[in-house]
Amino acid sequence: MKKFELHWQILVALVLAILFGIFLKDYIGYVSWMGTIFLRALKMIIIPLILSSIISGITNLGNAENIGRLGLKTIVYYISTSIFAILTGLVLVNIFKPGVGANLNFQEIVELDIESNSLSDTLIKIIPDNIFSVLSNNGQMLSVIFFAMLFGFFITRVGDKHKQMLTDFFNAVFEVMMKLTMFIIKFTPFGIFGLVAEKVAQQDDLIALMQSMGMYMAVVILALSIHAFITLPLLARFIGKVNPRKHFAAMRTALLTAFSTSSSSATLPLTIQSVEDNAGVSNKISSFTLPLGATINMDGTALYECVAVIFIAQAYGYDLSFGQQVVVVVTALLASIGAAGIPMAGLVMITIILTAVGLPLEGVGLILAVDRILDMFRTTVNVWSDSCGAAIIATSEGEVLKVKA
């Protein structure tokens, strides 16, 4: 199994799950427990993964005073491109409505608990009144992210002794959580088998389900393509004065690695090397912007999470209001900041957005089967956005790049 790549394992599990759900419906109880355990394992790691990821990323920036102009430019770029990506996905998923029209019978499976909080109520609730109660509730992820950002920032403001101790501690916790997450992800084929087999067994019209999933994948890939080949190149060309084709050629090795590994963290050394040696960005810029980008800049992941959540809502037959879609946008942005740069991290983070709008986490089972394939595309977009950011910021600092327009 170690030599059998995960995406192939998932594909085999998907095929077997469909066959099992079609021909062995009466025995579905013997396998559905695997999906239940897998979902519980994902829920288990959400809060510690978010806390350690965000706090570690912020504390590794160094002293707050040293962030200065470079830090402001970097964060503004990352937040802006993530918002562009999310809005692209939001527009396309509302135009094509991939979840509408398939008879999935989800209304009969789960009793929905849709929250009707206004946007102002949601923003107020971001500030927790008891952090310990929030840390024990997966439905309060916005508050967890808010607290993690504040905590990480003020670690940079304490004395050197305590700052180093806390930085090392949260770096260590993040490393452990990445290992634990990867361990759980190894069981994805079993989780897929249990979840998909159960879903297929409950379907009256499997063809409609497959058509809906095909449209869902097409919408995600189309949205990612628009962001990668139109939005980011335009920003690189007109703001960074960079030739997008030259820059893409310079980043070819890193992008191929990102596509094959589905891990922006694993690709980081190659990304830094490509940006410095091939694009001509200085180490001062690359060493600051790229590690930060691998932590908080997840354009592809944010776009995917937005599309996936609205697709799930459509599949459940629920029409999200404008206010709820705004909540989805804001939560997708914050959740993408907390996503680790490892394979299928977005799968963990999507549960945050589902809980934010009151959709059941079981909806993850619908998209789980094709998540690994889409993960390859969105990770590539994440790394491409990081590299464009490094080039744009380097140009703004007066550097002359090899990939200049």
C-alpha positions as CSV (number, residue, x, y, z in Angstrom):
1,M,0.0,0.0,0.0
2,K,2.9,2.4,0.7
3,K,3.9,2.2,-3.0
4,F,0.3,2.7,-4.1
5,E,-0.2,6.4,-4.4
6,L,-3.0,7.9,-2.3
7,H,-5.0,9.3,-5.2
8,W,-5.1,5.8,-6.7
9,Q,-6.1,4.3,-3.4
10,I,-9.0,6.8,-3.3
11,L,-10.0,6.0,-6.8
12,V,-10.2,2.3,-6.1
13,A,-12.1,3.0,-2.9
14,L,-14.5,5.1,-4.8
15,V,-15.2,2.4,-7.4
16,L,-15.6,-0.3,-4.8
17,A,-17.9,2.0,-2.7
18,I,-20.2,2.6,-5.7
19,L,-20.4,-1.1,-6.5
20,F,-21.0,-1.9,-2.8
21,G,-23.7,0.7,-2.5
22,I,-25.5,-0.5,-5.6
23,F,-25.3,-4.3,-5.2
24,L,-25.0,-4.7,-1.4
25,K,-27.4,-2.1,0.1
26,D,-28.6,-4.5,2.8
27,Y,-25.1,-4.8,4.2
28,I,-24.3,-1.1,4.3
29,G,-24.2,-1.0,8.1
30,Y,-21.1,-3.1,8.0
31,V,-19.0,-0.4,6.3
32,S,-20.7,2.9,7.1
33,W,-19.0,3.0,10.4
34,M,-15.7,3.7,8.7
35,G,-17.0,7.0,7.3
36,T,-18.3,8.0,10.7
37,I,-15.0,7.3,12.4
38,F,-13.1,9.2,9.7
39,L,-15.4,12.3,10.1
40,R,-14.9,12.1,13.9
41,A,-11.1,12.0,13.4
42,L,-11.2,15.1,11.2
43,K,-13.3,16.9,13.8
44,M,-10.8,15.9,16.5
45,I,-7.9,17.7,14.9
46,I,-9.6,20.9,13.7
47,I,-9.0,23.2,16.7
48,P,-5.4,22.2,17.6
49,L,-4.4,22.3,13.9
50,I,-5.9,25.8,13.4
51,L,-4.4,27.2,16.7
52,S,-0.9,25.8,16.0
53,S,-0.8,26.7,12.3
54,I,-1.8,30.4,12.8
55,I,0.2,31.1,15.9
56,S,3.3,29.4,14.5
57,G,3.0,31.3,11.2
58,I,2.7,34.7,13.0
59,T,5.4,34.1,15.6
60,N,7.9,33.0,12.9
61,L,7.7,36.5,11.4
62,G,10.0,37.8,14.2
63,N,9.5,41.0,16.1
64,A,6.3,42.9,15.3
65,E,8.4,46.0,14.6
66,N,10.4,44.2,11.9
67,I,7.3,43.3,9.9
68,G,6.9,46.9,8.8
69,R,6.3,47.8,5.2
70,L,7.3,44.5,3.7
71,G,4.9,42.6,6.0
72,L,2.0,45.0,5.2
73,K,2.5,44.6,1.5
74,T,2.7,40.8,1.8
75,I,-0.4,40.5,3.9
76,V,-2.4,42.9,1.7
77,Y,-1.5,40.9,-1.4
78,Y,-2.3,37.6,0.1
79,I,-5.7,38.7,1.5
80,S,-6.6,40.5,-1.8
81,T,-5.8,37.5,-4.0
82,S,-7.7,35.1,-1.7
83,I,-10.7,37.4,-1.9
84,F,-10.5,37.5,-5.7
85,A,-10.3,33.7,-5.8
86,I,-13.3,33.3,-3.4
87,L,-15.4,35.7,-5.4
88,T,-14.5,34.0,-8.7
89,G,-15.7,30.7,-7.2
90,L,-18.8,32.3,-5.7
91,V,-19.9,33.8,-9.0
92,L,-19.4,30.6,-11.0
93,V,-21.1,28.3,-8.5
94,N,-24.1,30.6,-8.4
95,I,-24.2,30.8,-12.2
96,F,-23.9,27.0,-12.9
97,K,-25.5,25.7,-9.7
98,P,-23.9,22.3,-9.9
99,G,-25.8,20.9,-6.9
100,V,-29.2,21.8,-8.1
101,G,-31.3,19.2,-10.0
102,A,-29.8,16.1,-8.6
103,N,-32.2,14.0,-6.6
104,L,-29.9,13.3,-3.6
105,N,-32.5,12.8,-1.0
106,F,-30.3,14.5,1.6
107,Q,-33.3,16.2,3.2
108,E,-34.4,12.7,4.4
109,I,-31.0,11.8,5.8
110,V,-30.2,14.7,8.0
111,E,-32.4,17.2,9.8
112,L,-30.9,20.6,9.0
113,D,-30.1,23.2,11.6
114,I,-29.6,26.3,9.5
115,E,-28.4,29.4,11.5
116,S,-30.1,32.6,10.6
117,N,-27.7,35.0,12.3
118,S,-27.2,38.3,10.6
119,L,-23.7,39.3,9.5
120,S,-23.4,41.8,12.3
121,D,-24.2,39.0,14.9
122,T,-21.6,36.8,13.3
123,L,-19.0,39.4,13.4
124,I,-19.7,40.1,17.1
125,K,-19.5,36.4,17.9
126,I,-16.0,36.3,16.4
127,I,-14.8,37.8,19.7
128,P,-15.2,35.0,22.3
129,D,-16.5,35.7,25.8
130,N,-14.9,32.5,27.1
131,I,-12.0,31.1,25.1
132,F,-12.0,27.8,26.9
133,S,-15.6,27.1,25.9
134,V,-14.9,28.1,22.4
135,L,-11.9,25.7,22.2
136,S,-14.2,22.9,23.1
137,N,-16.8,23.7,20.3
138,N,-16.1,23.0,16.7
139,G,-18.9,25.3,15.8
140,Q,-17.0,28.4,17.0
141,M,-14.1,28.3,14.5
142,L,-14.2,32.0,13.7
143,S,-13.6,32.8,17.4
144,V,-10.7,30.3,17.5
145,I,-9.0,31.9,14.4
146,F,-9.5,35.4,15.9
147,F,-7.9,34.4,19.2
148,A,-5.1,32.5,17.5
149,M,-4.2,35.6,15.5
150,L,-4.2,37.9,18.5
151,F,-2.3,35.4,20.6
152,G,0.4,34.9,17.9
153,F,0.8,38.6,17.4
154,F,1.3,39.4,21.1
155,I,3.8,36.6,21.5
156,T,6.0,38.8,19.2
157,R,5.6,41.6,21.8
158,V,6.9,39.9,24.9
159,G,10.5,39.5,26.1
160,D,13.0,37.4,24.1
161,K,13.1,34.6,26.6
162,H,9.4,34.0,26.7
163,K,8.9,34.8,23.0
164,Q,11.5,32.1,22.0
165,M,10.0,29.6,24.4
166,L,6.4,30.1,23.1
167,T,7.5,30.2,19.5
168,D,9.4,26.9,19.8
169,F,6.4,25.4,21.6
170,F,3.8,26.3,19.0
171,N,6.2,25.3,16.2
172,A,6.6,21.9,17.9
173,V,2.8,21.6,18.3
174,F,2.3,22.5,14.6
175,E,4.8,19.8,13.5
176,V,3.0,17.2,15.7
177,M,-0.4,18.3,14.3
178,M,0.9,18.0,10.7
179,K,2.1,14.5,11.4
180,L,-1.2,13.6,13.0
181,T,-3.1,15.1,10.1
182,M,-1.1,13.1,7.6
183,F,-1.7,10.0,9.7
184,I,-5.5,10.5,9.5
185,I,-5.3,11.4,5.8
186,K,-3.8,7.9,5.2
187,F,-7.2,6.4,6.2
188,T,-9.0,8.6,3.6
189,P,-9.7,5.6,1.3
190,F,-11.5,3.8,4.1
191,G,-13.4,6.9,5.0
192,I,-14.4,7.4,1.4
193,F,-15.5,3.8,1.1
194,G,-17.8,4.0,4.1
195,L,-19.2,7.5,3.3
196,V,-19.7,7.0,-0.4
197,A,-21.1,3.5,-0.1
198,E,-23.7,4.8,2.3
199,K,-24.5,7.8,0.1
200,V,-24.8,5.6,-3.0
201,A,-27.1,3.1,-1.2
202,Q,-29.4,6.0,-0.4
203,Q,-29.7,7.3,-3.9
204,D,-32.6,6.7,-6.2
205,D,-30.9,8.1,-9.2
206,L,-27.1,7.5,-9.2
207,I,-26.8,8.9,-12.7
208,A,-28.0,12.3,-11.5
209,L,-25.5,12.1,-8.6
210,M,-22.6,11.5,-11.0
211,Q,-23.7,14.3,-13.4
212,S,-23.8,16.6,-10.4
213,M,-20.3,15.7,-9.3
214,G,-19.0,16.1,-12.8
215,M,-20.4,19.7,-13.0
216,Y,-19.1,20.4,-9.5
217,M,-15.5,19.4,-10.5
218,A,-15.9,21.4,-13.8
219,V,-16.9,24.5,-11.8
220,V,-14.0,24.2,-9.4
221,I,-11.4,23.6,-12.1
222,L,-12.8,26.5,-14.3
223,A,-12.7,28.9,-11.3
224,L,-9.2,27.9,-10.5
225,S,-8.1,28.3,-14.1
226,I,-9.6,31.8,-14.3
227,H,-7.8,32.8,-11.1
228,A,-4.5,31.2,-12.2
229,F,-4.4,32.2,-15.9
230,I,-6.3,35.6,-15.8
231,T,-6.4,37.2,-12.4
232,L,-2.9,36.4,-11.1
233,P,-1.1,37.1,-14.5
234,L,-2.9,40.5,-14.7
235,L,-1.8,41.4,-11.2
236,A,1.8,40.3,-12.0
237,R,1.8,42.2,-15.3
238,F,0.2,45.5,-14.4
239,I,1.2,45.8,-10.7
240,G,4.5,43.9,-10.5
241,K,5.6,44.7,-14.1
242,V,6.4,41.0,-14.5
243,N,6.1,38.9,-17.7
244,P,3.6,36.2,-16.7
245,R,4.9,33.7,-19.3
246,K,8.5,34.1,-18.3
247,H,7.5,33.8,-14.6
248,F,5.5,30.7,-15.2
249,A,8.4,29.1,-17.1
250,A,10.7,30.1,-14.2
251,M,8.3,28.4,-11.7
252,R,7.7,25.2,-13.8
253,T,9.5,22.8,-11.5
254,A,7.9,24.1,-8.3
255,L,4.4,24.0,-9.9
256,L,4.9,20.4,-11.1
257,T,6.0,19.4,-7.7
258,A,3.1,21.1,-6.1
259,F,0.7,19.4,-8.5
260,S,2.2,15.9,-7.8
261,T,2.6,16.3,-4.0
262,S,-0.5,18.4,-3.2
263,S,1.6,20.1,-0.5
264,S,2.6,23.7,-0.6
265,S,4.8,23.1,2.5
266,A,6.6,20.2,0.8
267,T,7.1,22.4,-2.3
268,L,8.4,25.4,-0.4
269,P,12.2,24.7,-0.8
270,L,11.7,24.3,-4.6
271,T,9.5,27.4,-4.7
272,I,12.2,29.5,-2.9
273,Q,14.9,28.1,-5.3
274,S,12.8,28.8,-8.4
275,V,11.8,32.3,-7.3
276,E,15.4,33.2,-6.5
277,D,17.5,31.5,-9.2
278,N,15.0,31.6,-12.1
279,A,12.9,34.7,-11.4
280,G,15.7,36.8,-9.8
281,V,13.9,37.7,-6.5
282,S,16.3,38.4,-3.6
283,N,16.6,36.1,-0.6
284,K,15.5,38.9,1.6
285,I,12.1,39.0,-0.1
286,S,11.7,35.3,-0.8
287,S,12.6,34.1,2.7
288,F,10.0,36.4,4.2
289,T,7.1,36.2,1.7
290,L,7.1,32.5,0.7
291,P,7.1,30.8,4.1
292,L,4.4,33.2,5.1
293,G,2.5,32.4,1.9
294,A,2.8,28.7,2.5
295,T,1.0,29.2,5.8
296,I,-1.7,31.9,5.1
297,N,-2.0,32.3,1.3
298,M,-4.3,29.6,0.1
299,D,-6.1,31.1,-2.9
300,G,-7.0,27.7,-4.5
301,T,-8.1,26.3,-1.1
302,A,-10.3,29.3,-0.3
303,L,-11.9,29.2,-3.7
304,Y,-12.5,25.5,-3.4
305,E,-14.0,25.7,0.1
306,C,-16.5,28.4,-1.1
307,V,-17.6,26.4,-4.1
308,A,-17.8,23.2,-2.1
309,V,-19.9,24.6,0.7
310,I,-22.4,26.2,-1.7
311,F,-22.5,23.0,-3.8
312,I,-23.4,21.1,-0.6
313,A,-26.1,23.6,0.3
314,Q,-27.5,23.3,-3.2
315,A,-27.4,19.5,-2.9
316,Y,-29.3,19.6,0.4
317,G,-31.9,21.8,-1.4
318,Y,-31.1,24.9,0.7
319,D,-30.8,28.3,-0.9
320,L,-28.2,30.3,1.0
321,S,-29.2,34.0,1.5
322,F,-26.9,36.8,0.5
323,G,-25.9,37.3,4.1
324,Q,-25.1,33.7,4.5
325,Q,-23.0,33.7,1.3
326,V,-21.1,36.7,2.8
327,V,-20.5,34.6,5.9
328,V,-19.2,31.8,3.6
329,V,-16.8,34.3,1.9
330,V,-15.5,35.6,5.2
331,T,-15.2,32.2,6.8
332,A,-13.5,30.7,3.7
333,L,-10.9,33.5,3.8
334,L,-10.2,33.0,7.5
335,A,-10.3,29.2,7.2
336,S,-7.8,29.2,4.3
337,I,-5.4,31.2,6.5
338,G,-5.6,28.4,9.0
339,A,-5.2,25.6,6.5
340,A,-1.9,23.7,6.7
341,G,0.1,23.3,3.6
342,I,-0.3,19.6,3.4
343,P,-2.4,17.3,1.2
344,M,-6.2,17.6,1.7
345,A,-5.9,20.2,4.5
346,G,-8.8,22.0,2.8
347,L,-10.9,19.0,3.6
348,V,-10.4,19.6,7.3
349,M,-11.0,23.3,7.0
350,I,-14.2,23.0,5.0
351,T,-16.0,21.7,8.1
352,I,-15.4,25.2,9.6
353,I,-17.5,26.8,6.9
354,L,-20.2,24.1,7.1
355,T,-20.7,24.8,10.8
356,A,-20.6,28.6,10.3
357,V,-23.8,28.4,8.1
358,G,-25.3,25.5,10.0
359,L,-24.9,22.8,7.3
360,P,-24.3,19.2,8.5
361,L,-20.7,17.9,8.4
362,E,-22.0,14.7,6.7
363,G,-22.2,16.8,3.5
364,V,-18.4,16.4,3.3
365,G,-19.0,12.8,2.2
366,L,-20.4,14.1,-1.0
367,I,-17.3,15.9,-2.1
368,L,-14.8,13.6,-0.4
369,A,-14.5,11.2,-3.4
370,V,-13.2,13.8,-5.8
371,D,-11.3,16.0,-3.2
372,R,-7.9,14.5,-3.8
373,I,-8.1,15.2,-7.5
374,L,-9.1,18.8,-7.0
375,D,-6.5,19.1,-4.2
376,M,-3.7,18.8,-6.9
377,F,-5.1,21.7,-8.9
378,R,-5.8,24.0,-5.9
379,T,-2.3,23.4,-4.4
380,T,-0.7,24.4,-7.7
381,V,-2.7,27.6,-7.7
382,N,-1.7,28.2,-4.0
383,V,2.0,28.0,-5.0
384,W,1.6,30.0,-8.2
385,S,0.0,32.8,-6.2
386,D,2.8,32.7,-3.6
387,S,5.4,33.1,-6.4
388,C,3.5,35.9,-8.1
389,G,3.3,37.7,-4.7
390,A,7.1,37.4,-4.2
391,A,7.8,38.8,-7.6
392,I,5.3,41.7,-7.2
393,I,6.6,42.6,-3.8
394,A,10.2,42.4,-5.0
395,T,9.5,44.8,-7.9
396,S,7.7,47.2,-5.5
397,E,10.9,47.2,-3.4
398,G,12.9,48.3,-6.4
399,E,14.4,45.0,-7.4
400,V,15.0,44.3,-11.1
401,L,13.9,40.7,-11.9
402,K,14.9,38.3,-14.6
403,V,11.2,37.9,-15.5
404,K,10.5,41.6,-15.8
405,A,8.1,42.7,-18.6
